[in-house]
Amino acid sequence: MEYEVEQIPDEDFLYRRINREMIDNNSVKPAAFKQRLQDKGCLSVDWAKYSRPDETIKRTSVAAFNGCVSLKSGNVRYYHLAVEHRLSYSDNRAHSVVHSVIYKAEQERFEDLTFAQRVRLSRIAVIEVKPRDYLMSLN
């Protein structure tokens, strides 16, 4: 099915699944917002308009070890990061990305988030589902 790319309003929320190792004493570690090399500087998230925390968690191969955090898109943009609705190769209408506003054309990727930016994201992230809570919901 073909979907249109939409503008994500500042008041909308984004969901990011996080591994259980990324939560420490009910706080989200900055490492939860580290981009993977293959993602070209983009941080994969789901737009809450088209997803729920449990659906975001299920999009990983080992859902039982993951939880979900939410970020308000306007708060992300406040830290000079871009938020884009970017449809993926899968049938995930919610797929979106967070990335730096700096594009490195010679490397064909966005600049990685700095540690300070990852710390800021960890501070505004709200834990929606803890990994163990998701595991319990399966029973």
C-alpha positions as CSV (number, residue, x, y, z in Angstrom):
1,M,0.0,0.0,0.0
2,E,1.3,3.5,-0.9
3,Y,1.2,6.1,1.8
4,E,1.9,9.9,1.6
5,V,4.7,11.5,3.5
6,E,3.3,13.9,6.0
7,Q,4.6,16.8,8.1
8,I,4.8,15.8,11.8
9,P,3.3,18.5,14.0
10,D,5.3,19.7,17.0
11,E,2.6,18.5,19.4
12,D,2.8,14.9,18.2
13,F,4.8,12.2,19.8
14,L,7.4,9.8,18.5
15,Y,8.0,6.3,19.8
16,R,11.4,4.6,20.0
17,R,12.0,1.1,21.1
18,I,14.8,0.6,23.5
19,N,16.7,-2.4,24.7
20,R,16.4,-3.3,28.4
21,E,20.1,-2.4,28.8
22,M,19.2,1.2,27.9
23,I,17.2,1.8,31.1
24,D,18.9,2.5,34.4
25,N,16.9,3.3,37.6
26,N,13.9,4.5,35.5
27,S,16.2,6.8,33.4
28,V,16.9,6.3,29.7
29,K,20.6,6.2,28.9
30,P,22.0,8.5,26.2
31,A,23.2,5.4,24.3
32,A,19.6,4.6,23.5
33,F,19.8,7.4,20.9
34,K,23.0,6.3,19.1
35,Q,22.5,5.9,15.4
36,R,23.5,2.7,13.6
37,L,26.0,3.1,10.8
38,Q,23.7,1.6,8.2
39,D,21.0,4.2,9.0
40,K,23.1,7.0,7.6
41,G,22.9,9.3,10.6
42,C,19.2,8.8,11.1
43,L,17.5,7.6,14.3
44,S,14.5,5.4,13.6
45,V,11.3,6.2,15.4
46,D,7.6,5.6,14.9
47,W,5.1,8.5,14.7
48,A,2.4,8.0,17.4
49,K,-0.3,9.0,14.9
50,Y,0.1,5.6,13.2
51,S,1.5,3.4,16.0
52,R,1.2,2.4,19.6
53,P,4.1,1.5,22.0
54,D,3.4,-2.2,21.7
55,E,3.4,-2.1,17.9
56,T,6.7,-0.2,18.0
57,I,8.2,-2.9,20.3
58,K,6.9,-5.7,18.1
59,R,8.9,-4.4,15.1
60,T,12.1,-5.9,16.5
61,S,13.3,-9.5,16.3
62,V,13.5,-9.9,20.1
63,A,10.5,-7.9,21.4
64,A,10.7,-9.4,24.9
65,F,13.9,-7.6,25.6
66,N,12.7,-4.2,24.5
67,G,10.6,-1.4,25.9
68,C,9.4,1.9,24.4
69,V,9.9,5.6,25.1
70,S,8.1,8.6,23.7
71,L,9.5,12.0,22.6
72,K,7.4,15.1,21.8
73,S,8.5,16.1,18.3
74,G,8.5,19.8,19.1
75,N,10.9,19.1,22.0
76,V,13.2,17.2,19.7
77,R,13.2,20.1,17.2
78,Y,14.0,22.5,20.1
79,Y,17.4,20.9,20.3
80,H,18.1,21.7,16.6
81,L,17.3,18.2,15.4
82,A,15.1,17.4,12.4
83,V,12.0,15.2,12.6
84,E,10.8,13.6,9.4
85,H,8.0,11.2,8.4
86,R,10.0,8.9,6.2
87,L,8.3,5.8,4.9
88,S,10.4,2.7,5.1
89,Y,10.8,-0.2,2.8
90,S,8.4,-2.1,5.0
91,D,4.6,-1.5,5.3
92,N,5.2,0.7,8.4
93,R,3.2,3.9,7.9
94,A,4.5,5.2,11.2
95,H,8.2,5.1,10.3
96,S,9.9,8.4,10.9
97,V,13.5,9.6,11.6
98,V,15.3,12.0,13.8
99,H,18.6,13.4,12.5
100,S,21.1,16.2,12.7
101,V,20.4,19.2,10.5
102,I,23.9,18.9,9.1
103,Y,24.2,16.7,6.0
104,K,27.6,15.4,4.9
105,A,27.2,15.1,1.2
106,E,30.6,13.5,0.6
107,Q,29.6,10.6,2.9
108,E,25.9,10.7,1.8
109,R,24.7,10.7,5.4
110,F,23.7,13.1,8.2
111,E,26.1,14.0,10.9
112,D,25.9,11.7,14.0
113,L,24.1,13.1,17.0
114,T,26.6,14.5,19.5
115,F,26.8,13.1,23.0
116,A,25.2,16.3,24.3
117,Q,22.2,15.8,21.9
118,R,21.8,12.2,23.0
119,V,21.8,13.3,26.7
120,R,19.1,15.9,25.9
121,L,17.0,13.3,24.2
122,S,17.4,10.9,27.2
123,R,16.2,13.7,29.5
124,I,13.0,14.4,27.5
125,A,12.2,10.7,26.8
126,V,9.3,9.3,28.7
127,I,9.3,5.6,29.4
128,E,6.0,4.3,28.0
129,V,6.6,0.6,28.4
130,K,9.4,-1.0,30.4
131,P,10.9,-4.1,28.9
132,R,9.8,-6.3,31.8
133,D,6.3,-4.8,31.6
134,Y,6.0,-5.7,27.9
135,L,7.2,-9.3,28.7
136,M,4.5,-9.6,31.4
137,S,1.8,-8.4,29.0
138,L,2.5,-11.4,26.8
139,N,1.3,-13.8,29.5
